[in-house]
């Protein structure tokens, strides 16, 4: 009863959506002059969230009777200048819910931006890539910490939420994939994910390292024609897990470009999430 009361005090709902604020410390030397904002990005042709300064989990639960105990924390991409909140977040969560998986969309901390971070990142990439990577390097460790905190929170409250504390996964796209790999390299006993799914992980921002000896099972997803050239880094991550004799799978599609998420392009990469589910069943992460 005390734990249930604690959970209710730490969560609230916005428009019917359960939101869980996460503990965090400010990013030294970084100030957020503009408030968090959600809007339709013409640059990215999708809904985005920018200026996240306070990390939260958005909870998506399966229908009554469908829940199978497996859960996934989802970190959308966006170059740390925004979050592609639908295609790499909410749409993923809703698909997982249909399979009985509880999903948590993580709004992790981002680089402070002006009116439109999705446009700003393109301008900085063209005109001052060094500035962009400096800003990302300042914030990324705290974004990773948000991911670790999220795992710890879900595991601590697993019983109340009807979740198996031994089946908590972490999935991230692009910059969210960099967060995923940061989680992979920095977890403790309490914050260790039970499986990892980096999708076109931004290895330029989070360079590939030697896999931890007890690295969780991992499924990697990317396209060979990734517009940011992330296929090579994806292969390097695969090899780092493989050489440590860890459980690892790889779906490297010939076409799909970067940022396909849940978009439909009429390509085999449209079905990557179904292949994730097949893998999760095979590895007994999910029970059908």
C-alpha positions in Angstrom: 0.0 0.0 0.0 2.8 2.4 0.8 4.5 1.7 -2.5 1.2 2.3 -4.3 0.8 5.6 -2.5 4.4 6.6 -3.4 3.8 5.8 -7.0 0.6 7.9 -7.1 2.4 10.8 -5.6 5.2 10.6 -8.2 3.0 10.4 -11.3 0.3 12.6 -12.9 -1.8 12.5 -16.0 -1.8 14.9 -18.9 -4.8 14.6 -21.2 -5.4 11.1 -19.9 -1.7 10.1 -20.4 0.2 9.0 -17.3 3.4 10.9 -16.9 6.2 10.0 -14.5 8.8 12.7 -13.7 12.3 11.3 -13.2 14.8 12.5 -10.7 17.7 14.5 -12.2 20.4 17.0 -11.6 20.8 20.2 -13.8 23.3 20.1 -16.6 26.2 22.3 -15.5 26.6 25.3 -17.6 23.5 24.7 -19.7 20.4 26.9 -19.4 17.0 26.5 -21.0 15.7 29.9 -21.9 12.7 28.5 -23.9 10.0 26.2 -22.5 9.5 22.6 -23.7 7.5 22.7 -26.9 5.7 20.2 -29.1 4.8 21.1 -32.7 4.7 19.8 -36.3 8.1 20.2 -37.9 8.1 21.1 -41.5 11.8 20.1 -41.7 11.2 16.6 -40.4 7.6 16.3 -41.6 6.4 14.9 -38.2 5.5 15.9 -34.7 8.6 16.9 -32.6 9.3 17.9 -29.0 12.1 20.3 -28.2 13.8 21.9 -25.2 13.2 19.0 -22.8 14.9 20.1 -19.6 13.0 17.8 -17.1 13.0 14.1 -18.1 9.8 12.1 -17.9 8.3 8.8 -18.9 5.1 8.6 -20.8 3.3 5.4 -19.9 1.5 3.3 -22.5 -0.2 0.1 -21.3 -1.8 -2.8 -23.2 -5.5 -3.4 -23.0 -6.8 -5.2 -19.9 -5.9 -8.8 -20.1 -3.2 -8.4 -22.8 -0.2 -7.5 -20.6 2.5 -10.2 -20.7 5.0 -8.6 -18.3 7.6 -7.5 -20.8 8.3 -3.7 -21.0 10.3 -1.5 -23.2 11.6 2.1 -22.6 11.7 3.9 -25.9 14.1 6.8 -26.6 13.1 8.7 -29.8 15.7 10.3 -32.0 16.3 13.8 -33.2 20.0 14.6 -32.9 19.5 15.8 -29.3 17.9 18.9 -30.7 14.4 17.4 -30.7 12.5 14.2 -30.3 10.6 12.5 -33.2 7.9 11.8 -30.7 5.4 9.9 -32.9 7.3 7.8 -35.5 10.1 6.9 -33.0 8.1 7.1 -29.8 4.3 7.0 -29.4 3.6 4.9 -32.6 6.2 2.4 -31.4 4.6 2.2 -28.0 1.1 1.6 -29.4 2.4 -1.2 -31.6 4.1 -2.9 -28.7 0.9 -2.5 -26.6 -0.9 -4.6 -29.2 1.6 -7.4 -28.5 1.0 -7.1 -24.7 4.2 -5.2 -24.0 4.1 -2.2 -21.6 5.9 0.8 -23.2 7.4 3.9 -21.7 8.3 6.8 -24.1 11.3 8.6 -22.5 11.6 12.3 -23.0 15.2 12.7 -22.1 17.1 16.0 -21.8 18.0 17.8 -25.0 20.2 20.6 -26.2 18.5 24.0 -25.6 17.1 25.5 -28.8 15.1 28.4 -30.1 11.7 28.3 -31.8 12.5 25.2 -34.0 15.2 22.9 -33.0 14.5 20.6 -36.0 15.6 23.5 -38.3 18.4 24.6 -36.1 20.2 21.3 -36.2 20.3 21.3 -40.0 21.7 24.8 -40.0 24.4 24.0 -37.5 25.3 20.8 -39.2 25.9 22.7 -42.4 27.5 25.8 -40.9 29.2 24.8 -37.7 29.3 21.0 -37.1 31.9 21.5 -34.4 29.5 23.7 -32.4 26.7 21.1 -32.8 28.9 18.2 -31.5 30.1 20.3 -28.6 26.6 21.0 -27.5 25.6 17.4 -27.9 28.7 16.3 -25.9 27.7 18.6 -23.1 24.2 17.2 -22.7 24.4 13.5 -23.9 25.9 12.1 -20.6 22.8 13.6 -18.8 20.5 12.1 -21.4 22.1 8.7 -20.8 21.6 9.2 -17.1 17.9 9.9 -17.7 17.8 6.5 -19.5 19.5 4.7 -16.5 17.2 6.5 -14.1 14.2 5.3 -16.2 15.3 1.7 -16.0 15.8 2.0 -12.2 12.4 3.5 -11.7 10.5 0.9 -13.8 12.3 -1.9 -12.0 11.6 -0.4 -8.6 7.9 -0.1 -9.4 7.5 -3.2 -11.6 5.2 -5.0 -9.2 2.7 -2.1 -9.0 2.7 -1.8 -12.8 2.3 -5.6 -13.4 5.8 -5.7 -15.1 8.4 -8.5 -14.8 11.5 -6.8 -13.3 13.6 -9.2 -15.3 12.2 -8.3 -18.7 12.8 -4.5 -19.0 14.3 -3.5 -22.3 15.6 -0.2 -23.8 15.1 0.8 -27.4 16.4 3.9 -29.0 16.5 5.6 -32.4 19.4 7.6 -33.8 20.3 10.0 -30.9 18.0 7.8 -28.8 20.3 5.0 -30.0 23.2 6.9 -28.7 21.4 7.1 -25.4 20.7 3.3 -25.7 24.4 2.6 -26.1 25.3 5.0 -23.3 23.0 2.9 -21.1 24.7 -0.2 -22.4 28.1 1.0 -21.3 27.2 2.6 -18.0 24.6 0.5 -16.2 24.8 -0.7 -12.6 23.1 -3.8 -11.2 19.9 -1.8 -10.5 19.9 0.0 -13.9 20.9 -2.9 -16.1 18.5 -3.3 -19.0 17.4 -6.9 -19.8 17.7 -6.4 -23.5 18.7 -3.6 -25.9 17.5 -2.5 -29.3 19.6 0.3 -30.9 17.9 1.4 -34.2 20.3 3.3 -36.5 22.3 4.3 -33.4 24.2 7.6 -33.7 27.7 6.1 -33.1 29.3 9.4 -34.1 28.0 10.9 -30.9 28.4 7.7 -28.8 31.5 5.9 -30.2 31.5 2.1 -30.1 33.4 0.6 -27.1 34.2 -2.9 -26.0 31.1 -4.7 -24.9 30.6 -5.3 -21.2 31.2 -8.9 -20.2 27.6 -9.3 -19.0 26.1 -7.3 -21.8 22.4 -7.8 -22.3 20.9 -9.5 -25.4 20.8 -7.0 -28.2 19.1 -6.6 -31.6 20.5 -4.0 -33.9 18.5 -2.4 -36.8 19.8 -0.1 -39.5 19.8 0.4 -43.3 22.9 0.2 -45.5 21.9 3.4 -47.2 21.5 5.3 -43.9 21.9 8.9 -44.9 24.2 9.6 -41.8 26.4 6.7 -42.6 25.5 4.8 -39.5 25.5 1.3 -41.0 29.3 0.9 -40.3 28.9 1.8 -36.6 25.9 -0.6 -36.3 28.2 -3.4 -37.6 30.9 -2.4 -35.2 28.4 -2.6 -32.3 27.3 -6.1 -33.5 31.0 -7.2 -33.7 31.7 -5.9 -30.2 28.9 -8.0 -28.8 29.7 -11.0 -31.0 33.4 -11.2 -30.1 32.4 -11.3 -26.4 30.1 -14.3 -27.1 27.0 -12.3 -26.1 23.5 -12.7 -27.6 23.2 -10.4 -30.5 21.1 -10.1 -33.7 21.3 -7.8 -36.7 18.8 -6.6 -39.3 20.7 -4.5 -41.9 18.3 -3.6 -44.6 19.7 -2.6 -48.1 17.3 0.4 -48.3 15.4 2.5 -45.7 17.7 5.6 -45.3 17.9 7.3 -41.9 15.0 7.8 -39.5 12.5 5.4 -40.9 11.0 4.5 -37.5 7.4 3.5 -37.9 7.0 5.3 -41.3 5.8 3.3 -44.3 8.0 3.5 -47.3 6.9 0.3 -49.1 10.2 -1.4 -48.2 11.2 -4.4 -46.1 12.5 -2.0 -43.4 8.8 -1.1 -42.8 8.6 -4.4 -40.9 11.6 -4.1 -38.6 9.4 -4.0 -35.5 7.8 -7.3 -36.4 11.3 -8.8 -36.7 12.1 -7.3 -33.2 9.0 -9.2 -31.9 10.1 -12.4 -33.6 13.6 -12.0 -32.0 12.1 -11.3 -28.6 9.9 -14.4 -28.7 12.9 -16.5 -29.8 15.0 -15.2 -26.9 12.1 -15.8 -24.5 12.0 -12.1 -23.7 8.3 -12.2 -24.7 5.9 -15.1 -24.1 3.3 -15.5 -26.8 
